[in-house]
Amino acid sequence: MPKTTTKTTTKMTTKTTTTIPADLDRWLTANDKSGMSDLFEFLRIPSVSARSEHDADTARAAAWLKAALTKIGFTTKVWQTRGHPVVVGEWRKAPPGAPTVLIYGHYDVQPPEPLDLWTSPPFEPAIRDGKLFARGSVDDKGQLWVHVMALAAHLGARGTLPVNVIVLAEGEEEVGSQNLAPFIEQHARKLACDYVVISDSTMFAPGIPSILSSLRGLAYFEIKVKGPSGDLHSGMYGGAVVNPAMALARILATLHDRNGRVALRGFYDRVRPFPAAVLKGMRKLPHSDVRFKKEVGVRALGGEAGKTTLEKLWTRPTCEVNGMLSGYTGEGAKTVLPSVAMAKVSFRLVPDQDPEVIERLLRSHLDTVVPPGVTATLHPMHGGRPWRADLDGPLYTAARVALKAAFGRDPVIVGEGGSIPVVGDFERILKAPVLLVGFGLPGENAHAPDEWISVQNVRLGTRAMAMLYDCLRDPA
Amino acid sequence: MPKTTTKTTTKMTTKTTTTIPADLDRWLTANDKSGMSDLFEFLRIPSVSARSEHDADTARAAAWLKAALTKIGFTTKVWQTRGHPVVVGEWRKAPPGAPTVLIYGHYDVQPPEPLDLWTSPPFEPAIRDGKLFARGSVDDKGQLWVHVMALAAHLGARGTLPVNVIVLAEGEEEVGSQNLAPFIEQHARKLACDYVVISDSTMFAPGIPSILSSLRGLAYFEIKVKGPSGDLHSGMYGGAVVNPAMALARILATLHDRNGRVALRGFYDRVRPFPAAVLKGMRKLPHSDVRFKKEVGVRALGGEAGKTTLEKLWTRPTCEVNGMLSGYTGEGAKTVLPSVAMAKVSFRLVPDQDPEVIERLLRSHLDTVVPPGVTATLHPMHGGRPWRADLDGPLYTAARVALKAAFGRDPVIVGEGGSIPVVGDFERILKAPVLLVGFGLPGENAHAPDEWISVQNVRLGTRAMAMLYDCLRDPA
């Protein structure tokens, strides 16, 4: 990174000293107990989307959410899909010219197994040490409930909202959201909005409100190297026949250069640099490589030379081998010269890289590195575009103000190395910016036993999201 | 290879015009039918050493062979081992000063399955188109029987043999010969001999008698590369954590240089060049790369630059990947950054390379190529020394004369890319040179359904082996 001072295009901190509006804060305090009680009810419904034996429960969770939204004054509908239903709630009585905010969440949960590793049963919510334990507490019922309570505060304390609001909750997030993009496409006019807000992520650390500013995309392939028509005896044929496993290893070894950069020609051509201020902010985050190495269980880290760990994970594209198989892999020794060798290879992408372009670059690369005597075929398996937020827009300014007011400090800007395809879908179809602001915490066990959400984060998150609407009506 | 004429240390052809002694030839012709009938009897015994339900059959085959040797005038004994028995027959009435020849073979056979792929049942010998079909016909009962008939010819036609003879037949060749080396060690004085003769291999092509002059050795390893303590999400961790599968691929890619040579430092230091005459002879063999590629099913061959295919297979050491496993290898895509990656890697060795030295070289190599962030462990699994015949000795001169007399043309010198550890054991323990002369043919299905041996090869092989004793009494 250049050490010279560059023009900071992104306002990272705000001097605004706004506090949570007193009426909303009072209403939320007064209704804290009943709100928590309602959330417990929601969490008790085992809406496991992956299990057909829970289909009735999943439908029940949709109906429950519909009722909760109706109760606070929303017009609601449960839409059937080819899978689990989509719940849509609308409130459109804001003053003329007010923006429309779409809140997305999901009411389905991961399977709870293995059950014996839960301290208290997954569908019997329990609070211990300030943590609310239940399947779905943080992923995502609890975070969706933060928004419902924020809306309830406005409508309860003031009888109105400063913006129009659409709540869209799906029941298939944990099984791939296959019917969501088609639903958004089909109802694009009805779902038209100015902003999308999603709370389904975590904060960088306790007490540090976090805005997720980027997601990596994905281009996943299977490479199959084929040599002789059948497995051969490595003694009788070894030395004259090209070994597909060895050829594959040599091919994979060409995918990075000596500095850990991906070696496909043109791979970085479309990489748009992250704003200097964002990178500077990431470097200030309380990250420890020593702790990270300990967590992962390694003595040294790798990757691109000259980048920090968080930069590598959040802002840089990668190439990884996800799987590899050839020849004899059982116990002992078998002297086989294998006929085929397979590798699963995936690339994480950053804006403005494109999975289809990456496929083309990989094909060209293979053409130059596959040795005579074997053939390589490439099977594209899975793709997703990377995403990056426009941190300068009014949505992010509003989020910064609201989060600071609720948590008492400026939010940090974080990235995410994984991919959430639905974010790109919202932006692409609805042409509205997406805000990813989550209230989970590291170690929350989102897909594991003893999933939890911080009760304090639920309270502060609700206040922040309630204040967000005021900020969006009148952006700083 | 140098094009200049080098001193030919090996006499490749012989001007001797000796023919098969008439008395032996006559006796063999007269006893052809009964000899074949006896061989059928031997082949009918399903002595499958790998199957305990055939243990009684295996013992019966040993007893049958003992009886056959006794019948022609040998002193015989069946020795029990920890596995299947060893049959030893001795005839020691040669004139004082005559050499002693040890003939090794095996009376056990491979399992016959899959039975439905046999044209005639595996243990009901049948002759079709000059081929004798049966399990064990070529591997190795038929080839062992060639020797018994050759001995019978001498004792039948002349009542004596020009040399002392020991026949040693084991019943565990198809299951690893685990008890053979200990047996030879234990009975080294009893088995002391001047020459060892083994017929358990194939001729280069029909009508071309062949002497096997070399075997490659083996050094087999498992390399395990370990990275993070558990599998990681390739999105959340990819780019900062060293990927063990990628690291393994890069390690494997360092094992060869760009000319296809093994890149371990010092790997070729102990490679003793093959005699120029042997290499010259191999280049004259009727080998076709086009046919070889078709047989193997590839469009191009590989391996060491500047060597012919037969040179690569028979005279050069190799490094092959025999197996490779890491991460997710099932259907579809899983975005895992694997915790471990494994490869089975083996080296074929040529004289005077040593498996233990190769292990040391590989360890040193790994020390220099394993990147920080992963560790590699090396597990040696299997080793065997390479072997090369001294083609200049009286044993080989005798074999050339005898084979030419029987087959009407000079034998060719061939190599074998695989390993037969017992050959080295005989040389090491008994300090006697070993002659490998086989009468199988390409396509003989040694370990497959429809195993066969050429009836003509049995007849000519028997004559050649009968004449061998005359030649050894009085080497050219």
Chai-1 contact restraints between the chains, C-beta under 6 A:
chainA,res_idxA,chainB,res_idxB,connection_type,confidence,min_distance_angstrom,max_distance_angstrom,comment,restraint_id
A,Y220,B,A333,contact,1.0,0.0,6.0,A-B,restraint_1
A,P228,B,V296,contact,1.0,0.0,6.0,A-B,restraint_2
A,P228,B,G297,contact,1.0,0.0,6.0,A-B,restraint_3
A,P228,B,V298,contact,1.0,0.0,6.0,A-B,restraint_4
A,S229,B,G297,contact,1.0,0.0,6.0,A-B,restraint_5
A,S234,B,E320,contact,1.0,0.0,6.0,A-B,restraint_6
A,S234,B,N322,contact,1.0,0.0,6.0,A-B,restraint_7
A,G235,B,R348,contact,1.0,0.0,6.0,A-B,restraint_8
A,G235,B,G417,contact,1.0,0.0,6.0,A-B,restraint_9
A,G235,B,G418,contact,1.0,0.0,6.0,A-B,restraint_10
A,G235,B,S419,contact,1.0,0.0,6.0,A-B,restraint_11
A,M236,B,G417,contact,1.0,0.0,6.0,A-B,restraint_12
A,M236,B,G418,contact,1.0,0.0,6.0,A-B,restraint_13
A,G238,B,T318,contact,1.0,0.0,6.0,A-B,restraint_14
A,G238,B,E320,contact,1.0,0.0,6.0,A-B,restraint_15
A,G238,B,R348,contact,1.0,0.0,6.0,A-B,restraint_16
A,G239,B,G303,contact,1.0,0.0,6.0,A-B,restraint_17
A,G239,B,K312,contact,1.0,0.0,6.0,A-B,restraint_18
A,G239,B,L313,contact,1.0,0.0,6.0,A-B,restraint_19
A,G239,B,R316,contact,1.0,0.0,6.0,A-B,restraint_20
A,G239,B,T318,contact,1.0,0.0,6.0,A-B,restraint_21
A,A240,B,L301,contact,1.0,0.0,6.0,A-B,restraint_22
A,A240,B,G303,contact,1.0,0.0,6.0,A-B,restraint_23
A,A240,B,T309,contact,1.0,0.0,6.0,A-B,restraint_24
A,A240,B,K312,contact,1.0,0.0,6.0,A-B,restraint_25
A,A240,B,L313,contact,1.0,0.0,6.0,A-B,restraint_26
A,V241,B,V296,contact,1.0,0.0,6.0,A-B,restraint_27
A,V242,B,G302,contact,1.0,0.0,6.0,A-B,restraint_28
A,N243,B,E320,contact,1.0,0.0,6.0,A-B,restraint_29
A,N243,B,V321,contact,1.0,0.0,6.0,A-B,restraint_30
A,A245,B,V321,contact,1.0,0.0,6.0,A-B,restraint_31
A,A245,B,M324,contact,1.0,0.0,6.0,A-B,restraint_32
A,M246,B,V321,contact,1.0,0.0,6.0,A-B,restraint_33
A,A249,B,A249,contact,1.0,0.0,6.0,A-B,restraint_34
A,A249,B,L252,contact,1.0,0.0,6.0,A-B,restraint_35
A,A249,B,A253,contact,1.0,0.0,6.0,A-B,restraint_36
A,R250,B,A253,contact,1.0,0.0,6.0,A-B,restraint_37
A,L252,B,A249,contact,1.0,0.0,6.0,A-B,restraint_38
A,A253,B,A249,contact,1.0,0.0,6.0,A-B,restraint_39
A,A253,B,R250,contact,1.0,0.0,6.0,A-B,restraint_40
A,A253,B,A253,contact,1.0,0.0,6.0,A-B,restraint_41
A,V296,B,P228,contact,1.0,0.0,6.0,A-B,restraint_42
A,V296,B,V241,contact,1.0,0.0,6.0,A-B,restraint_43
A,G297,B,P228,contact,1.0,0.0,6.0,A-B,restraint_44
A,G297,B,S229,contact,1.0,0.0,6.0,A-B,restraint_45
A,V298,B,P228,contact,1.0,0.0,6.0,A-B,restraint_46
A,V298,B,G373,contact,1.0,0.0,6.0,A-B,restraint_47
A,A300,B,P372,contact,1.0,0.0,6.0,A-B,restraint_48
A,A300,B,G373,contact,1.0,0.0,6.0,A-B,restraint_49
A,L301,B,A240,contact,1.0,0.0,6.0,A-B,restraint_50
A,G302,B,V242,contact,1.0,0.0,6.0,A-B,restraint_51
A,G302,B,G373,contact,1.0,0.0,6.0,A-B,restraint_52
A,G303,B,G239,contact,1.0,0.0,6.0,A-B,restraint_53
A,G303,B,A240,contact,1.0,0.0,6.0,A-B,restraint_54
A,T309,B,A240,contact,1.0,0.0,6.0,A-B,restraint_55
A,K312,B,G239,contact,1.0,0.0,6.0,A-B,restraint_56
A,K312,B,A240,contact,1.0,0.0,6.0,A-B,restraint_57
A,L313,B,G239,contact,1.0,0.0,6.0,A-B,restraint_58
A,L313,B,A240,contact,1.0,0.0,6.0,A-B,restraint_59
A,R316,B,G239,contact,1.0,0.0,6.0,A-B,restraint_60
A,T318,B,G238,contact,1.0,0.0,6.0,A-B,restraint_61
A,T318,B,G239,contact,1.0,0.0,6.0,A-B,restraint_62
A,E320,B,S234,contact,1.0,0.0,6.0,A-B,restraint_63
A,E320,B,G238,contact,1.0,0.0,6.0,A-B,restraint_64
A,E320,B,N243,contact,1.0,0.0,6.0,A-B,restraint_65
A,E320,B,L337,contact,1.0,0.0,6.0,A-B,restraint_66
A,V321,B,N243,contact,1.0,0.0,6.0,A-B,restraint_67
A,V321,B,A245,contact,1.0,0.0,6.0,A-B,restraint_68
A,V321,B,M246,contact,1.0,0.0,6.0,A-B,restraint_69
A,N322,B,S234,contact,1.0,0.0,6.0,A-B,restraint_70
A,N322,B,G327,contact,1.0,0.0,6.0,A-B,restraint_71
A,N322,B,Y328,contact,1.0,0.0,6.0,A-B,restraint_72
A,N322,B,V336,contact,1.0,0.0,6.0,A-B,restraint_73
A,G323,B,G327,contact,1.0,0.0,6.0,A-B,restraint_74
A,G323,B,Y328,contact,1.0,0.0,6.0,A-B,restraint_75
A,G323,B,T329,contact,1.0,0.0,6.0,A-B,restraint_76
A,M324,B,A245,contact,1.0,0.0,6.0,A-B,restraint_77
A,M324,B,M324,contact,1.0,0.0,6.0,A-B,restraint_78
A,M324,B,S326,contact,1.0,0.0,6.0,A-B,restraint_79
A,L325,B,L325,contact,1.0,0.0,6.0,A-B,restraint_80
A,L325,B,T329,contact,1.0,0.0,6.0,A-B,restraint_81
A,S326,B,M324,contact,1.0,0.0,6.0,A-B,restraint_82
A,G327,B,N322,contact,1.0,0.0,6.0,A-B,restraint_83
A,G327,B,G323,contact,1.0,0.0,6.0,A-B,restraint_84
A,Y328,B,N322,contact,1.0,0.0,6.0,A-B,restraint_85
A,Y328,B,G323,contact,1.0,0.0,6.0,A-B,restraint_86
A,T329,B,G323,contact,1.0,0.0,6.0,A-B,restraint_87
A,T329,B,L325,contact,1.0,0.0,6.0,A-B,restraint_88
A,A333,B,Y220,contact,1.0,0.0,6.0,A-B,restraint_89
A,A333,B,M381,contact,1.0,0.0,6.0,A-B,restraint_90
A,A333,B,H382,contact,1.0,0.0,6.0,A-B,restraint_91
A,V336,B,N322,contact,1.0,0.0,6.0,A-B,restraint_92
A,L337,B,E320,contact,1.0,0.0,6.0,A-B,restraint_93
A,R348,B,G235,contact,1.0,0.0,6.0,A-B,restraint_94
A,R348,B,G238,contact,1.0,0.0,6.0,A-B,restraint_95
A,P372,B,A300,contact,1.0,0.0,6.0,A-B,restraint_96
A,G373,B,V298,contact,1.0,0.0,6.0,A-B,restraint_97
A,G373,B,A300,contact,1.0,0.0,6.0,A-B,restraint_98
A,G373,B,G302,contact,1.0,0.0,6.0,A-B,restraint_99
A,M381,B,A333,contact,1.0,0.0,6.0,A-B,restraint_100
A,H382,B,A333,contact,1.0,0.0,6.0,A-B,restraint_101
A,G417,B,G235,contact,1.0,0.0,6.0,A-B,restraint_102
A,G417,B,M236,contact,1.0,0.0,6.0,A-B,restraint_103
A,G418,B,G235,contact,1.0,0.0,6.0,A-B,restraint_104
A,G418,B,M236,contact,1.0,0.0,6.0,A-B,restraint_105
A,S419,B,G235,contact,1.0,0.0,6.0,A-B,restraint_106
